């Protein structure tokens, strides 16, 4: 069963935000799917053996801060 991690990313507001975050997270180890909900400001990542530090770093690399 895949693991799930959910982050609040308050600064994302548009399709560019969604694309940038999705691209960075998709390249992270273990990530299978990425769901970015601009309305709720939530990013949900599923996959195997997800590493919180790696996922937060990927969101940061996209230019956003996860809480």
DRENROTOR-458349 format. One record per residue (C-alpha): chain; residue in three letters; residue number from 1; x, y, z negated. Coordinates in Angstrom, 2 decimals. Example, Ala and Ser with C-alpha at 12.3 -4.5 7.8 and 13.67 -1.06 7.14 Angstrom:
2
chaine:A residu:Ala num:1 x:12.30 y:-4.50 z:-7.80 .
chaine:A residu:Ser num:2 x:13.67 y:-1.06 z:-7.14 .
# end
This chain:
67
chaine:A residu:Unk num:1 x:0.00 y:0.00 z:0.00 .
chaine:A residu:Unk num:2 x:1.51 y:3.37 z:1.00 .
chaine:A residu:Unk num:3 x:2.32 y:6.00 z:-1.59 .
chaine:A residu:Unk num:4 x:0.66 y:9.42 z:-1.43 .
chaine:A residu:Unk num:5 x:2.04 y:12.80 z:-2.47 .
chaine:A residu:Unk num:6 x:0.01 y:16.03 z:-2.45 .
chaine:A residu:Unk num:7 x:1.41 y:19.55 z:-2.66 .
chaine:A residu:Unk num:8 x:-0.17 y:22.98 z:-2.87 .
chaine:A residu:Unk num:9 x:1.47 y:25.36 z:-0.38 .
chaine:A residu:Unk num:10 x:-0.19 y:28.74 z:-1.01 .
chaine:A residu:Unk num:11 x:1.63 y:30.72 z:1.72 .
chaine:A residu:Unk num:12 x:0.46 y:28.69 z:4.72 .
chaine:A residu:Unk num:13 x:-2.35 y:30.25 z:6.70 .
chaine:A residu:Unk num:14 x:-2.16 y:29.41 z:10.42 .
chaine:A residu:Unk num:15 x:-1.46 y:26.77 z:13.05 .
chaine:A residu:Unk num:16 x:2.22 y:27.75 z:13.13 .
chaine:A residu:Unk num:17 x:2.39 y:26.97 z:9.40 .
chaine:A residu:Unk num:18 x:0.73 y:23.60 z:9.98 .
chaine:A residu:Unk num:19 x:3.09 y:22.74 z:12.84 .
chaine:A residu:Unk num:20 x:6.26 y:23.79 z:10.99 .
chaine:A residu:Unk num:21 x:5.41 y:21.84 z:7.84 .
chaine:A residu:Unk num:22 x:4.22 y:18.79 z:9.77 .
chaine:A residu:Unk num:23 x:7.40 y:18.73 z:11.88 .
chaine:A residu:Unk num:24 x:9.73 y:18.95 z:8.88 .
chaine:A residu:Unk num:25 x:7.85 y:16.36 z:6.83 .
chaine:A residu:Unk num:26 x:7.48 y:13.92 z:9.71 .
chaine:A residu:Unk num:27 x:11.28 y:13.76 z:9.89 .
chaine:A residu:Unk num:28 x:11.65 y:12.91 z:6.19 .
chaine:A residu:Unk num:29 x:12.50 y:9.35 z:5.16 .
chaine:A residu:Unk num:30 x:9.52 y:7.10 z:4.48 .
chaine:A residu:Unk num:31 x:6.87 y:9.51 z:5.79 .
chaine:A residu:Unk num:32 x:4.12 y:7.86 z:7.84 .
chaine:A residu:Unk num:33 x:1.43 y:10.56 z:7.99 .
chaine:A residu:Unk num:34 x:1.13 y:14.24 z:7.14 .
chaine:A residu:Unk num:35 x:-2.18 y:16.05 z:6.64 .
chaine:A residu:Unk num:36 x:-2.11 y:19.85 z:6.34 .
chaine:A residu:Unk num:37 x:-5.36 y:21.47 z:5.19 .
chaine:A residu:Unk num:38 x:-5.07 y:25.22 z:5.70 .
chaine:A residu:Unk num:39 x:-8.36 y:25.97 z:3.95 .
chaine:A residu:Unk num:40 x:-7.46 y:24.24 z:0.67 .
chaine:A residu:Unk num:41 x:-3.71 y:24.98 z:1.07 .
chaine:A residu:Unk num:42 x:-2.96 y:21.29 z:0.48 .
chaine:A residu:Unk num:43 x:-0.38 y:19.10 z:2.18 .
chaine:A residu:Unk num:44 x:-0.87 y:15.36 z:1.75 .
chaine:A residu:Unk num:45 x:1.91 y:12.98 z:2.71 .
chaine:A residu:Unk num:46 x:1.59 y:9.19 z:2.87 .
chaine:A residu:Unk num:47 x:4.28 y:6.61 z:3.41 .
chaine:A residu:Unk num:48 x:6.57 y:4.14 z:1.76 .
chaine:A residu:Unk num:49 x:9.04 y:5.05 z:-0.98 .
chaine:A residu:Unk num:50 x:8.41 y:8.79 z:-0.83 .
chaine:A residu:Unk num:51 x:11.00 y:10.95 z:-2.58 .
chaine:A residu:Unk num:52 x:9.52 y:14.08 z:-4.18 .
chaine:A residu:Unk num:53 x:12.79 y:16.04 z:-3.88 .
chaine:A residu:Unk num:54 x:13.13 y:15.18 z:-0.18 .
chaine:A residu:Unk num:55 x:9.53 y:16.17 z:0.54 .
chaine:A residu:Unk num:56 x:9.86 y:19.48 z:-1.33 .
chaine:A residu:Unk num:57 x:13.12 y:20.16 z:0.52 .
chaine:A residu:Unk num:58 x:11.39 y:19.53 z:3.87 .
chaine:A residu:Unk num:59 x:8.60 y:21.97 z:2.98 .
chaine:A residu:Unk num:60 x:11.25 y:24.50 z:1.93 .
chaine:A residu:Unk num:61 x:13.14 y:23.96 z:5.19 .
chaine:A residu:Unk num:62 x:9.92 y:24.86 z:7.02 .
chaine:A residu:Unk num:63 x:9.96 y:28.17 z:5.13 .
chaine:A residu:Unk num:64 x:7.37 y:27.48 z:2.45 .
chaine:A residu:Unk num:65 x:7.29 y:26.70 z:-1.27 .
chaine:A residu:Unk num:66 x:5.37 y:23.74 z:-2.63 .
chaine:A residu:Unk num:67 x:3.83 y:23.72 z:-6.06 .
# end
